[in-house]
Amino acid sequence: MDTPLRVGYCLSLSGPLASNGQTARLAHEIWRDDVNAGGGLLGRPVELVCLDDQTNPTLVANLYERLLDVEKVDVVVGGYGDNSVAPAMPLIIARKKFIVGLMALAVNAKFNYSQYFVMIPTGPRPHVALTEGFFKIAGQQSPRPKTVAILVADAPFSKSPTQGAKENLAQEGMQVVSEDAYPLATADFGPYMANLKTLNPDVMFFCSYINDSIGLVKAMNAAGLSPKLVGGAMIGPQNGVVKTALGELLNGLVNYEYWLPIPSLMNARVNSLMATYQGRAVGAGADPLGYYVAPLAYAQLQVLEQAIRATGGTDDTTLSDYTRSATFETVVGSVTFGEGGGWAEPRVLTVQFRNIKGHDISEFRQPGTQAVLYPPQAATAKVIYPYAKAKA
């Protein structure tokens, strides 16, 4: 048998982002199995070399050094988010490697590296695109909400969405009346909610990780807070673990999404992928639904696959030159890359949770439980406003 073509990267397979990391790994493994069933790449079987970064950014640079110098991988790709990608970039740049990240947001704004590409569908202005729909929807209400409270995790990943939120809310004529950041280790969000209750803002904007998303929503409900609109940039409600933990407490929340099984995003290939994924997810310890990560993770390696096939090799510069100008046909549709290596056009969804009646994962397989509000061409419903009405 020919020498395997080795693809190296790290994912957060343990730690706070483990569920999303496990989901990405399973989608990657399905891609590998599909490619190898078709004869591999360049006549070689594909092998994935995936290392666990433990959701710890301090481990990432050494892991990529190991991938390149010890594992001798042929190509590298990027991990799930900022913590798995940004720390690797100095090494990637020094070695002049081609890299396709998964969901890192605005990482290349700092590095401006010409051989970096990313599958997050936030387009050329990622910090703004993530919450554009949230604040546009708020601005369309009558009377228009005026005050916004910002509460975010004190972590690098929250800086870009927070800045984008400020730009979006200012454009809609709203004013920030409170801005606070909580440590990632926070277990009790009660004091934060008590402070917000005295302010009574029209809009509450959250940017959170998986576990703290659960704590925030529970604390908000326990405190009896009822802003007109709540959500925004929470990493968590997209995930099956958070969905089942919160159940009906999610009703009314408005947040971003990247992919959902709505008619405008469905095709035969993604339908097959999701059926295979969901059949294996529980056994793999991954998100039982997989909507948020799995399609984009599979598409990430489809980009790599198509670039390798088109160029006939794994030369980093050649792959980068091709990827910069090509159109890729993936399970999430046609993808072209633009400024900074992001998608040429944003495709972020803004959704509202509604009609959830319990904590079973089957609740979230119903198409009406995540209504797409924005963009208009993908919308499946109009917002139920204010939050108290949607929650009821």
C-alpha positions in Angstrom: 0.0 0.0 0.0 1.2 3.5 -0.7 2.4 5.8 2.1 -0.6 7.5 3.7 -1.2 11.2 3.0 -1.1 12.6 6.6 -3.2 15.6 7.6 -2.2 17.0 11.0 -4.0 19.4 13.4 -5.2 19.8 17.0 -8.7 19.9 18.4 -10.1 20.6 21.9 -11.0 17.0 22.6 -11.1 17.7 26.4 -11.7 20.8 28.5 -14.5 23.3 28.1 -14.8 23.0 24.3 -14.6 19.2 24.2 -18.1 18.7 22.8 -17.4 20.9 19.8 -14.0 19.4 19.3 -15.4 15.8 19.4 -18.0 16.9 16.9 -15.4 18.3 14.5 -13.3 15.1 14.8 -16.2 12.8 14.0 -17.1 14.9 10.9 -13.4 14.8 9.8 -13.4 11.0 10.3 -16.5 10.7 8.1 -14.7 12.7 5.4 -11.6 10.5 5.7 -13.7 7.4 5.4 -15.5 8.8 2.3 -12.3 9.8 0.6 -10.6 6.5 1.3 -13.6 4.6 0.0 -13.1 6.5 -3.2 -9.4 5.6 -3.5 -7.8 8.2 -1.3 -6.0 11.3 -2.4 -3.3 11.3 -5.1 -3.6 7.5 -5.0 -2.7 7.5 -1.3 -4.9 6.6 1.7 -5.6 9.6 4.0 -4.6 9.5 7.6 -5.7 12.0 10.2 -3.2 12.9 12.9 -5.4 14.8 15.5 -3.9 15.9 18.8 -5.8 17.1 21.9 -5.0 20.7 22.9 -7.2 20.3 26.0 -8.8 23.7 25.3 -5.5 25.1 26.5 -4.0 27.6 24.1 -0.5 27.3 25.7 -0.2 23.8 24.3 -1.0 24.6 20.7 2.3 25.8 19.3 4.2 22.8 20.6 1.6 20.5 19.2 2.0 21.9 15.7 5.7 21.7 16.1 5.3 18.0 16.9 3.0 17.5 13.9 5.5 19.1 11.5 8.8 17.8 13.0 8.0 14.5 14.6 4.8 13.2 12.9 6.0 14.6 9.6 2.5 15.3 8.4 2.1 16.3 4.7 -0.3 19.2 5.4 -1.9 20.9 8.4 -5.3 22.3 9.0 -6.5 24.5 11.9 -8.6 23.5 14.9 -12.0 24.5 16.1 -11.6 28.1 17.4 -9.3 31.0 18.2 -7.6 29.1 21.1 -6.7 26.2 18.7 -5.5 28.4 15.8 -4.1 31.8 16.9 -1.2 30.3 19.0 -0.1 28.2 16.1 0.1 31.1 13.6 3.7 32.3 14.4 5.0 28.8 13.6 2.7 28.4 10.6 4.0 31.7 9.2 7.6 30.9 9.9 7.3 27.6 8.1 5.3 29.1 5.3 2.5 26.5 5.7 -0.9 26.5 4.0 -3.6 26.2 6.6 -7.4 26.1 6.6 -8.9 26.8 10.0 -12.4 25.8 11.1 -14.2 28.5 13.2 -11.5 30.8 14.4 -13.0 34.4 14.3 -10.8 37.3 13.1 -7.5 35.5 13.8 -5.9 36.8 10.6 -6.8 40.4 11.4 -3.6 40.4 13.5 -1.4 38.3 11.3 -2.5 39.2 7.8 -1.0 35.9 6.5 -1.7 35.2 2.8 -1.7 31.4 3.2 -4.4 31.3 5.9 -8.0 30.4 5.1 -10.9 29.7 7.4 -14.3 28.0 7.1 -16.3 30.3 9.5 -19.1 31.9 7.4 -18.6 35.4 8.8 -17.1 36.9 5.6 -14.6 39.7 5.3 -15.8 41.6 8.4 -16.2 38.7 10.9 -16.5 40.8 14.0 -19.5 42.7 12.6 -21.2 39.8 10.8 -21.6 37.6 13.8 -24.1 40.0 15.5 -25.4 42.0 12.6 -28.7 40.2 12.5 -29.2 40.4 16.2 -29.0 44.2 16.3 -30.8 44.7 12.9 -33.7 42.8 14.3 -33.7 44.9 17.5 -33.6 48.0 15.4 -36.6 47.0 13.4 -38.9 46.8 16.5 -41.3 49.6 17.5 -40.6 51.2 19.8 -36.9 50.6 19.1 -34.9 49.4 22.1 -32.5 52.1 23.4 -30.2 50.6 26.0 -27.8 47.6 25.9 -26.0 45.8 28.6 -22.9 43.8 27.6 -21.8 40.8 29.6 -19.0 38.6 28.1 -16.4 36.0 29.1 -13.1 37.5 30.0 -11.2 35.7 27.2 -9.6 36.5 23.9 -12.4 34.9 21.9 -14.9 37.5 23.2 -13.0 40.6 22.1 -13.9 40.6 18.4 -17.6 39.9 18.8 -17.9 42.5 21.5 -16.3 45.2 19.3 -18.6 44.1 16.5 -21.6 44.3 18.7 -20.7 47.9 19.7 -20.5 48.9 16.1 -23.8 47.2 15.2 -25.7 48.7 18.2 -24.4 52.2 17.5 -25.6 51.9 13.9 -29.0 51.1 15.2 -29.0 54.1 17.5 -28.6 52.2 20.8 -26.5 53.0 23.8 -24.3 50.8 26.0 -25.4 51.3 29.7 -23.3 48.5 31.2 -20.2 46.5 30.1 -18.8 43.7 32.2 -16.6 40.7 31.8 -16.7 37.6 34.0 -13.8 35.1 34.6 -14.2 31.8 32.7 -14.2 30.0 36.0 -17.3 31.8 37.2 -19.8 29.4 38.8 -22.3 31.9 40.3 -23.7 34.5 37.9 -26.2 35.8 40.4 -24.3 39.0 41.3 -24.0 39.9 37.7 -27.8 39.4 37.2 -28.6 41.4 40.3 -26.6 44.3 38.9 -28.3 44.0 35.5 -31.8 43.9 37.1 -31.2 47.3 38.7 -30.3 48.7 35.2 -33.2 47.0 33.4 -31.6 47.3 29.9 -33.8 46.9 26.8 -31.2 44.5 25.3 -28.8 42.0 27.0 -25.9 41.0 24.9 -24.0 37.9 26.0 -20.8 36.3 24.6 -20.1 33.1 26.4 -18.6 29.6 26.2 -20.5 26.3 26.5 -20.7 25.8 30.2 -21.1 29.5 31.1 -23.9 29.8 28.6 -25.9 27.4 30.8 -25.0 29.3 34.0 -26.0 32.7 32.4 -29.4 31.6 31.2 -30.3 29.8 34.4 -29.2 32.8 36.5 -31.1 35.3 34.3 -34.3 33.3 34.7 -33.7 32.9 38.5 -33.3 36.6 38.8 -36.5 37.3 36.9 -34.8 39.4 34.3 -36.9 40.1 31.2 -35.2 42.4 28.7 -36.8 43.0 25.3 -34.1 41.0 23.5 -31.4 38.7 24.9 -28.6 36.6 23.4 -26.3 37.7 20.6 -22.9 35.8 20.5 -23.2 32.9 22.8 -21.1 29.8 22.0 -23.3 27.2 23.6 -27.0 27.3 22.6 -25.9 25.7 19.2 -24.7 22.6 21.1 -26.8 19.6 22.1 -25.3 19.5 25.6 -26.6 23.1 26.3 -29.9 22.5 24.5 -30.8 19.5 26.7 -29.5 21.2 29.9 -31.6 24.3 29.4 -34.7 23.0 27.6 -37.6 25.4 27.7 -35.3 28.1 29.3 -34.0 28.7 25.8 -37.3 29.9 24.6 -37.1 33.5 23.4 -33.3 33.6 23.2 -31.9 35.1 19.9 -28.5 34.0 18.9 -26.2 33.3 15.9 -26.0 30.0 14.0 -23.9 28.8 11.0 -26.0 26.0 9.6 -29.4 24.4 10.3 -31.4 21.8 8.3 -33.7 24.4 6.7 -34.8 24.0 3.0 -32.4 26.7 1.6 -29.4 24.9 3.1 -30.2 21.3 2.4 -28.8 19.2 -0.3 -28.3 15.4 -0.9 -24.6 15.5 0.2 -25.2 17.3 3.5 -28.3 15.1 4.2 -26.1 12.0 3.8 -23.4 13.5 6.0 -25.8 14.4 8.8 -27.5 11.0 8.8 -24.1 9.3 9.1 -22.9 11.7 11.7 -26.0 11.5 13.9 -25.8 7.7 13.7 -22.3 7.7 15.2 -22.4 10.8 17.4 -23.5 9.3 20.7 -20.9 6.6 20.5 -18.2 9.1 19.7 -19.1 11.5 22.6 -20.0 14.2 20.1 -23.0 16.6 19.9 -26.0 14.4 19.1 -27.3 16.9 16.6 -24.1 18.3 15.1 -25.7 21.2 13.2 -23.2 23.9 14.4 -19.9 22.2 13.7 -20.2 19.0 11.6 -21.2 20.5 8.2 -18.4 23.1 8.3 -15.8 20.6 9.6 -16.6 18.2 6.8 -16.5 21.2 4.3 -13.2 22.3 5.8 -11.5 19.1 4.6 -13.4 19.1 1.3 -11.6 22.4 0.6 -8.3 20.7 1.4 -9.2 17.7 -0.7 -10.2 19.7 -3.8 -7.1 21.9 -3.6 -4.9 18.9 -3.4 -6.6 17.1 -6.3 -6.6 20.3 -8.4 -2.9 21.0 -7.9 -1.7 17.4 -7.9 0.3 17.7 -4.7 0.8 19.2 -1.2 3.1 22.1 -1.9 2.0 24.9 0.5 2.4 27.8 -1.8 0.7 26.1 -4.7 -2.2 25.1 -2.5 -2.5 28.6 -1.2 -2.4 30.2 -4.7 -5.2 27.8 -5.9 -7.4 28.3 -2.8 -7.2 32.0 -3.1 -9.0 32.1 -6.5 -11.0 28.8 -6.6 -14.6 28.1 -5.9 -15.1 25.0 -3.8 -18.2 22.8 -3.9 -19.0 21.6 -0.4 -21.8 20.2 1.7 -22.5 23.8 2.8 -22.7 25.0 -0.8 -20.2 26.9 -3.0 -17.4 28.5 -1.1 -15.0 31.2 -2.3 -12.4 32.9 -0.1 -11.8 36.7 0.1 -10.1 39.3 2.2 -8.0 37.8 5.1 -8.8 34.3 4.0 -12.4 34.4 5.2 -15.4 33.6 3.1 -16.0 36.2 0.4 -19.6 36.7 1.5 -21.0 36.2 5.1 -23.7 33.5 5.7 -24.4 33.9 9.4 -27.9 33.0 10.6 -29.7 34.7 13.4 -32.2 32.4 15.1 -34.8 32.5 17.9 -35.6 29.5 20.1 -39.3 28.9 20.6 -41.9 26.2 21.3 -39.4 24.1 23.4 -41.4 22.0 25.9 -38.7 19.8 27.6 -35.1 18.7 27.8 -35.1 15.7 25.4 -32.8 16.1 22.4 -35.8 15.2 20.2 -37.3 18.6 21.0 -34.5 20.2 18.9 -35.0 18.0 15.9 -38.3 19.8 15.3 -37.8 22.5 12.6 -39.8 25.2 14.5 -37.6 25.2 17.6 -34.9 27.3 16.0 -36.7 29.8 13.7 -34.3 31.6 11.3 -34.9 35.4 11.5 -32.0 36.7 9.4 -30.8 37.1 6.7 -34.1 37.7 4.9 -33.3 35.2 2.1 -33.0 32.4 4.6 -35.6 33.5 7.1 -38.3 30.9 8.1 -40.2 33.2 10.6 -40.4 36.7 12.1 -39.1 37.5 15.6 -41.5 37.1 18.5 -40.9 40.3 20.5 -40.4 41.1 23.2 -38.5 38.3 25.0 -41.2 37.8 27.6 -43.8 37.0 24.8 -41.5 34.6 23.1 -40.6 32.9 26.3 -44.2 32.4 27.1 
